[in-house]
Amino acid sequence: MDGLSAAWAMSVFQEADVERDEHWRIREMMAREIDDGLARIAQLEEENAQLKAKNKALHQRQFKAGKPKRPADRQGRSAAGSDASDPPKKRGAPIGHPPWRRRKPDHVDKVTPVAAPETCPHCGCEHLDPSDEIKEHLQEDIVLQPRTLVTNFKHAQAHCPNCDSLVVQAAEGELLNCDIGPTTKAAAVFLRYGMRLSYRKVQELFDVLFGMPLVHASAMNFDRTAARKGEPLYEDLKEKLRASAVVYADETYWREDGRNGYMWYGGNENLGVFHIDSSRSSRVAVELLGDAFGGALGTDGYAAYNAVNAKKRQSCLAHLIRKAGEIEKEITLLPPRHRDPGAIRFCRSVAAAFKKACEIGRKLDSGELSYKTGGLLTRRFYCLIRTICCLPLAHKSAESFRLRILDPKREYDRLFTFLTTPGLAATNNHAEQALRSPVIFRKICFGTRSAEGSRSHSILPSLLLTAQRQDHHPLEFFRTLLTADTATAQGALFNDSS
């Protein structure tokens, strides 16, 4: 051992053994860290792929690609003798689309004889032969008369001993102490809320077409006057809404003085109520529909409507079908190794089941099926949904959607209420379409500037929409609202004011 001590060699050997064990421990620890890191990288890669797929799906949903042009029918073109470079023929109306034809005028105000042409307008030929055949052409146009109707109301006065003053009464069609008549004010309100014109456009229209000078602030004041007169009818609309058998509700964004708010809607085929509020909480839903709604309520999946405690609820199946399609598209955009075939089958099966239920609902509305049959089909659809949703899914969005459908407090108990409730639809399209006009108006006026303006934008669109659904023209109703008392205005709004 070259003079080395055996004890020292033994100690070095023992230390080497301990050091070797330490190295193996460190190696195993680093191997575990590497495995954990690789697992984390795989997880992040999957999440990254899902986020990329979701982002791509959102982008494609917002910016849809143009539809490719169908190839020209060469055989048909050659048979017709036209050039292959001719532009494709414009497509016709969709199959089943009802045609629209203009109604024939019921009177003729003016007859104008027109001489035969001396030159052919097509080829320029000057050798035309006269013909005894007369071709009639009816053309309907409007007559613009830029004038106003000025009425001088001469009031007989009477002395009131209690007030010690002379008093007068309003004539028919007269607004006391107003220089502008009710027809102009009603037309301004209708142009504002029915045609969605700005106050300055209303001012310009009256100036150009009727020679009626006014400032745009006057047009705004017409709204305030009509809103004050219509407030009792608006509150009565709310009461009628809460007593309705079927109501659809939804909400959209609104802005008041630059601050974010919401426009709420509740209505059915007979009436509609709008309400602008700064909040989207359940408090507003209760204010609109009450805290014990006794009818059937159709909404999307927003939880604020739970506070209404509706006797029956129906979730919008169109939203669920669209959600299933979005999740399926996200999955198909993933790399093949991250796709979940079970989740794709789940989304397709759920969408097919809900589409079939919507088809059954249309047959119930048309009378092809009875609601007794709808009750039997409800149990079958629930059995089908439980079968589709029985297994957990690896894709997170699909699994969350599956749990949402099975949750009684969210969707499960509200999926097929329409199959047993006459008048209730499977979707919330009614509310979506009702909010379409305010959404377009919001893009024009950018919201309101004050609480009073929001109040007017709640009352007047509600009255206008209700008048339309009661088959009354809003222009005539607004004129009655401005000139008559509340009871008369209510009679003009409803076919049956009881």
C-alpha positions as a printed Julia matrix, in Angstrom:
498×3 Matrix{Float64}:
    0.0    0.0     0.0
    3.14   2.14   -0.44
    3.27   2.86    3.28
   -0.35   4.03    3.56
   -2.27   3.23    6.72
   -4.92   0.55    6.48
   -7.2    2.59    8.76
   -6.94   5.59    6.45
   -7.71   3.44    3.4
  -10.73   2.01    5.18
  -12.01   5.46    6.05
  -11.61   6.63    2.44
  -13.5    3.56    1.23
  -16.37   4.22    3.64
  -16.53   7.89    2.63
  -16.59   6.89   -1.04
  -19.5    4.54   -0.33
  -21.41   7.35    1.39
  -20.56   9.75   -1.45
  -21.76   7.19   -3.99
  -25.07   6.82   -2.16
  -25.41  10.6    -2.11
  -24.71  10.78   -5.84
  -27.37   8.13   -6.55
  -29.85  10.01   -4.35
  -29.15  13.23   -6.22
  -29.44  11.38   -9.53
  -32.81   9.9    -8.58
  -34.01  13.3    -7.35
  -32.96  14.98  -10.6
  -34.57  12.16  -12.59
  -37.83  12.81  -10.75
  -37.5   16.54  -11.4
  -36.87  15.86  -15.08
  -39.94  13.58  -15.24
  -42.03  16.23  -13.47
  -40.67  18.87  -15.84
  -41.48  16.78  -18.89
  -44.98  16.11  -17.56
  -45.42  19.84  -16.91
  -44.13  20.66  -20.4
  -46.59  18.17  -21.91
  -49.4   19.73  -19.87
  -48.39  23.25  -20.94
  -48.12  22.12  -24.56
  -51.64  20.72  -24.38
  -52.98  23.88  -22.73
  -51.13  25.99  -25.28
  -52.62  23.95  -28.11
  -56.09  24.37  -26.62
  -55.63  28.13  -26.25
  -54.36  28.4   -29.81
  -57.33  26.37  -31.05
  -59.74  28.52  -29.05
  -58.12  31.71  -30.33
  -58.26  30.46  -33.9
  -61.89  29.43  -33.49
  -62.76  32.89  -32.13
  -60.89  34.54  -35.0
  -62.64  32.4   -37.59
  -65.98  33.1   -35.94
  -65.38  36.86  -36.16
  -63.79  36.92  -39.6
  -65.52  34.26  -41.64
  -63.77  33.2   -44.81
  -65.48  34.03  -48.07
  -67.44  31.22  -49.65
  -65.64  29.75  -52.67
  -67.39  30.39  -55.95
  -69.0   27.38  -57.52
  -67.4   26.26  -60.76
  -69.3   27.27  -63.84
  -71.35  24.64  -65.61
  -69.31  24.39  -68.82
  -71.76  22.04  -70.5
  -74.64  24.36  -69.8
  -72.64  27.35  -71.02
  -71.66  25.65  -74.26
  -75.25  24.59  -74.82
  -76.35  28.18  -74.35
  -73.6   29.34  -76.68
  -72.07  31.8   -74.2
  -68.42  32.46  -73.55
  -66.71  30.57  -70.7
  -65.36  33.88  -69.41
  -68.87  35.21  -68.66
  -69.47  35.98  -64.97
  -71.46  33.38  -63.05
  -75.18  33.86  -62.86
  -76.47  35.51  -59.68
  -78.13  32.99  -57.41
  -81.86  33.16  -56.97
  -83.99  33.19  -53.86
  -83.51  30.39  -51.3
  -85.68  27.32  -51.73
  -89.02  27.8   -50.04
  -88.62  31.59  -49.72
  -92.03  33.23  -50.29
  -92.11  35.67  -53.23
  -92.92  39.35  -52.73
  -94.94  41.29  -55.25
  -95.91  44.91  -54.99
  -99.62  45.48  -54.61
 -101.4   47.1   -57.54
 -102.53  50.73  -56.9
 -106.26  51.02  -56.24
 -106.63  54.4   -57.99
 -105.1   56.52  -60.77
 -104.59  60.24  -60.07
 -103.03  61.25  -63.37
 -102.92  59.9   -66.92
 -100.0   61.0   -69.09
  -99.95  60.06  -72.8
  -96.46  59.32  -74.13
  -95.65  59.52  -77.84
  -94.08  56.56  -79.61
  -90.31  56.79  -80.01
  -88.81  57.84  -83.33
  -85.6   55.85  -82.81
  -85.2   52.34  -81.39
  -83.62  52.68  -77.92
  -81.86  49.31  -78.34
  -80.26  49.36  -81.8
  -80.73  52.98  -82.91
  -82.86  52.12  -85.94
  -84.77  55.14  -87.29
  -87.24  53.24  -89.53
  -89.94  52.37  -86.98
  -93.44  51.22  -87.95
  -96.39  52.73  -86.01
  -98.52  50.41  -83.83
 -102.04  50.75  -82.47
 -101.22  48.78  -79.3
 -101.0   50.83  -76.09
  -98.7   49.75  -73.25
  -99.77  50.92  -69.82
  -97.3   51.46  -67.01
  -98.5   52.24  -63.48
  -95.98  54.1   -61.34
  -96.67  55.01  -57.72
  -94.84  57.91  -56.1
  -95.23  60.22  -53.15
  -96.19  63.89  -53.11
  -93.91  66.09  -51.04
  -95.67  69.23  -49.86
  -93.21  71.33  -47.83
  -95.86  73.15  -45.84
  -97.31  73.11  -42.37
 -100.87  73.25  -41.14
 -101.39  76.27  -38.89
 -104.58  76.27  -36.8
 -105.85  79.29  -34.89
 -107.78  78.05  -31.86
 -110.13  80.79  -30.64
 -111.04  79.85  -27.08
 -114.15  80.99  -25.33
 -113.17  81.65  -21.72
 -114.97  81.2   -18.44
 -114.26  82.75  -15.06
 -113.53  80.46  -12.11
 -114.54  82.02   -8.78
 -112.29  79.66   -6.8
 -109.17  80.45   -8.83
 -110.33  83.99   -9.68
 -109.02  83.53  -13.22
 -110.2   82.9   -16.75
 -109.92  79.28  -17.91
 -110.1   77.53  -21.3
 -110.31  73.93  -22.5
 -108.25  72.13  -25.14
 -109.84  71.41  -28.49
 -109.47  68.12  -30.29
 -105.91  67.81  -31.54
 -104.72  70.81  -29.51
 -101.9   70.97  -26.97
 -102.49  73.99  -24.76
  -99.66  76.53  -24.64
  -97.63  74.58  -27.25
  -96.53  76.16  -30.51
  -95.91  72.74  -32.11
  -98.81  70.35  -32.59
  -99.18  66.7   -31.49
  -98.69  65.21  -34.96
  -95.24  66.78  -35.25
  -94.28  65.62  -31.76
  -95.59  62.1   -32.36
  -93.76  61.91  -35.69
  -90.54  63.08  -34.02
  -90.8   60.39  -31.33
  -91.53  57.73  -33.95
  -88.61  58.83  -36.13
  -86.34  58.73  -33.1
  -87.3   55.32  -31.72
  -89.0   53.65  -34.65
  -86.62  54.74  -37.41
  -83.59  55.24  -35.13
  -82.72  58.75  -36.32
  -80.61  61.19  -34.35
  -82.18  64.39  -33.05
  -80.33  66.45  -35.65
  -81.56  64.16  -38.45
  -85.13  64.58  -37.15
  -84.63  68.33  -37.2
  -83.3   68.21  -40.76
  -86.13  65.96  -41.97
  -88.85  68.3   -40.66
  -87.07  71.32  -42.13
  -86.52  69.78  -45.59
  -89.75  67.81  -46.11
  -92.33  69.84  -44.2
  -90.84  73.31  -43.77
  -91.24  72.96  -40.0
  -88.35  74.8   -38.31
  -87.29  73.53  -34.87
  -84.07  72.94  -32.96
  -82.82  69.48  -32.1
  -83.28  70.26  -28.39
  -87.01  70.56  -29.09
  -87.0   67.04  -30.54
  -85.38  65.82  -27.33
  -88.0   67.67  -25.31
  -90.73  65.86  -27.28
  -89.26  62.59  -25.98
  -89.31  63.8   -22.39
  -92.93  64.93  -22.68
  -94.03  61.61  -24.21
  -92.08  59.68  -21.56
  -93.78  61.56  -18.72
  -97.19  60.95  -20.28
  -96.37  57.28  -20.89
  -94.9   56.44  -17.49
  -98.21  55.13  -16.04
  -98.62  52.9   -19.09
  -95.02  51.7   -18.68
  -95.64  50.69  -15.06
  -98.84  48.96  -16.15
  -96.8   47.08  -18.78
  -94.53  45.78  -16.03
  -97.54  44.49  -14.09
  -98.91  42.79  -17.19
  -95.49  41.27  -17.85
  -95.32  39.76  -14.35
  -98.81  38.28  -14.83
  -98.03  36.74  -18.24
  -98.08  32.98  -18.8
  -94.92  33.0   -20.94
  -92.09  35.54  -20.88
  -88.7   35.68  -22.59
  -85.92  37.75  -21.02
  -82.44  38.87  -22.01
  -80.05  41.8   -21.59
  -77.43  43.66  -23.59
  -74.87  46.38  -23.04
  -75.79  50.06  -22.77
  -73.86  53.2   -21.86
  -75.02  56.14  -19.78
  -72.8   59.22  -19.72
  -69.83  57.1   -20.75
  -70.35  54.5   -18.02
  -71.16  50.88  -18.79
  -74.68  49.72  -18.08
  -77.24  47.25  -19.38
  -80.56  47.25  -21.18
  -82.86  44.5   -19.92
  -85.8   43.09  -21.85
  -88.82  41.04  -20.89
  -91.73  40.28  -23.18
  -93.78  37.91  -25.27
  -95.91  37.99  -28.41
  -98.26  40.6   -26.91
  -96.01  43.13  -25.19
  -92.41  44.11  -24.55
  -90.68  45.97  -21.71
  -87.2   47.52  -21.8
  -85.35  48.7   -18.71
  -81.95  50.44  -18.58
  -79.94  49.98  -15.41
  -76.33  50.33  -14.33
  -76.31  46.82  -12.85
  -76.56  43.31  -14.25
  -77.36  41.73  -10.9
  -80.4   39.72   -9.87
  -81.87  42.86   -8.31
  -82.77  44.18  -11.76
  -84.27  40.85  -12.82
  -86.5   40.92   -9.73
  -87.44  44.54  -10.42
  -88.49  43.59  -13.94
  -90.21  40.24  -13.35
  -90.83  40.08   -9.61
  -89.5   37.59   -7.07
  -92.23  34.97   -7.6
  -92.95  34.76  -11.32
  -95.83  32.38  -11.84
  -95.41  31.7   -15.53
  -92.83  30.05  -17.77
  -89.6   31.99  -18.26
  -87.3   31.47  -21.24
  -83.74  32.76  -20.86
  -80.14  31.96  -21.62
  -77.89  30.49  -18.93
  -77.39  33.72  -16.95
  -77.76  33.03  -13.22
  -79.36  36.38  -12.3
  -82.75  35.06  -13.43
  -82.69  32.44  -10.67
  -83.81  35.15   -8.22
  -87.09  35.47  -10.13
  -88.11  32.01   -8.83
  -90.1   31.27  -11.97
  -92.57  28.41  -11.76
  -91.16  26.99  -15.02
  -87.84  27.68  -16.72
  -86.58  26.98  -20.22
  -82.94  27.3   -21.21
  -82.18  28.44  -24.73
  -81.27  25.31  -26.7
  -79.83  27.45  -29.5
  -77.15  28.69  -27.09
  -76.34  25.11  -26.06
  -76.2   23.9   -29.66
  -73.89  26.78  -30.54
  -71.7   26.06  -27.51
  -71.39  22.4   -28.5
  -70.36  23.43  -32.02
  -67.76  25.87  -30.7
  -66.2   23.25  -28.42
  -66.15  20.71  -31.25
  -64.4   23.19  -33.51
  -61.82  23.93  -30.81
  -61.08  20.23  -30.49
  -60.74  19.69  -34.23
  -58.25  22.59  -34.41
  -55.97  20.85  -31.89
  -53.02  18.72  -33.03
  -54.1   15.08  -33.49
  -52.29  13.87  -30.37
  -54.25  16.33  -28.18
  -57.7   15.6   -29.6
  -60.3   13.75  -27.56
  -62.5   11.61  -29.86
  -64.94  11.05  -27.0
  -65.42  14.8   -26.57
  -66.09  15.22  -30.29
  -68.72  12.47  -30.2
  -70.23  14.06  -27.09
  -70.57  17.49  -28.71
  -72.11  16.08  -31.88
  -74.54  13.88  -29.95
  -75.67  16.7   -27.64
  -76.2   19.09  -30.56
  -78.15  16.44  -32.5
  -80.39  15.71  -29.49
  -81.18  19.4   -28.94
  -81.85  19.97  -32.65
  -84.26  17.03  -32.66
  -86.01  18.49  -29.62
  -86.36  21.86  -31.39
  -87.89  20.07  -34.37
  -90.42  18.38  -32.06
  -91.18  21.8   -30.56
  -92.04  23.21  -33.99
  -94.41  20.31  -34.57
  -96.07  20.99  -31.22
  -96.57  24.65  -32.14
  -98.06  23.76  -35.52
 -100.44  21.2   -33.97
  -98.91  18.16  -35.68
  -98.23  16.69  -32.21
 -100.12  17.06  -28.96
  -98.57  18.21  -25.73
  -99.53  14.87  -24.2
  -97.12  13.3   -26.67
  -94.63  16.0   -25.71
  -94.73  14.78  -22.1
  -93.81  11.26  -23.22
  -91.01  12.56  -25.43
  -89.62  14.62  -22.53
  -88.75  11.46  -20.58
  -87.1    9.96  -23.66
  -85.0   13.05  -24.25
  -83.85  13.13  -20.63
  -82.88   9.46  -20.88
  -80.93  10.24  -24.05
  -79.12  13.17  -22.41
  -78.14  11.05  -19.39
  -76.74   8.41  -21.75
  -74.74  10.96  -23.72
  -73.36  12.62  -20.58
  -72.62   9.48  -18.56
  -68.82   9.35  -19.04
  -66.23  12.02  -18.05
  -64.26  13.69  -20.82
  -60.57  14.52  -21.09
  -61.07  17.88  -22.81
  -61.61  20.56  -20.15
  -64.15  22.69  -22.01
  -66.17  19.63  -23.03
  -66.09  18.27  -19.47
  -67.25  21.64  -18.05
  -70.05  21.7   -20.63
  -71.06  18.14  -19.69
  -71.22  19.03  -15.98
  -73.18  22.18  -16.82
  -75.83  20.16  -18.67
  -76.15  17.68  -15.8
  -76.38  20.37  -13.1
  -80.05  20.75  -12.0
  -79.44  24.31  -10.84
  -78.04  25.38  -14.2
  -79.44  23.5   -17.2
  -80.71  19.97  -16.54
  -84.17  20.81  -15.16
  -84.7   23.48  -17.85
  -83.86  21.63  -21.03
  -87.23  20.37  -22.26
  -89.88  22.44  -20.46
  -91.18  23.67  -23.82
  -92.35  20.14  -24.72
  -95.05  20.32  -22.03
  -95.82  24.08  -21.94
  -98.0   25.53  -24.74
  -96.67  28.8   -26.14
  -93.14  28.33  -24.82
  -90.34  28.11  -27.42
  -87.18  26.02  -27.22
  -84.94  29.03  -27.81
  -84.64  32.6   -26.62
  -84.73  34.01  -30.15
  -87.76  36.14  -29.26
  -85.73  38.22  -26.77
  -82.68  38.26  -29.04
  -84.72  39.73  -31.9
  -86.42  42.25  -29.61
  -83.03  43.56  -28.48
  -81.74  43.82  -32.03
  -83.28  47.26  -32.62
  -81.85  48.79  -29.39
  -78.44  47.33  -30.25
  -78.5   49.04  -33.65
  -79.74  52.23  -32.0
  -76.88  52.02  -29.48
  -74.38  52.09  -32.33
  -76.03  55.26  -33.66
  -76.54  57.29  -30.46
  -73.73  55.7   -28.36
  -76.1   55.4   -25.4
  -77.64  58.13  -23.23
  -76.2   61.06  -21.3
  -78.42  61.15  -18.18
  -80.75  59.09  -16.02
  -83.7   60.97  -17.53
  -82.55  60.02  -21.02
  -82.22  56.38  -19.97
  -85.72  56.54  -18.55
  -87.05  57.82  -21.89
  -85.13  55.09  -23.72
  -86.82  52.55  -21.45
  -90.39  53.85  -21.64
  -90.82  54.91  -25.27
  -89.31  51.81  -26.96
  -91.47  49.66  -24.67
  -94.62  51.49  -25.71
  -93.62  51.47  -29.37
  -92.89  47.72  -29.42
  -96.09  46.92  -27.53
  -98.16  49.02  -29.95
  -96.65  47.12  -32.88
  -97.41  43.77  -31.25
 -100.98  44.92  -30.63
 -101.28  45.71  -34.37
 -101.42  49.48  -33.8
  -99.19  51.91  -35.66
  -96.91  53.64  -33.14
  -97.36  57.03  -34.82
 -101.1   57.04  -34.14
 -100.56  55.76  -30.61
  -98.03  58.48  -29.76
 -100.42  61.13  -31.05
 -103.14  59.75  -28.79
 -100.69  59.58  -25.89
  -99.85  63.27  -26.25
 -103.43  64.52  -26.63
 -105.56  62.21  -24.45
 -105.7   61.04  -20.85
 -104.09  57.85  -19.54
 -107.2   55.69  -19.88
 -107.72  56.69  -23.5
 -104.04  56.14  -24.29
 -104.21  52.69  -22.72
 -107.21  51.86  -24.86
 -105.27  52.97  -27.92
 -102.3   50.79  -26.91
 -104.08  47.51  -26.19
 -106.7   45.63  -28.17
 -108.13  44.61  -24.78
 -107.0   47.08  -22.1
 -108.41  44.91  -19.29
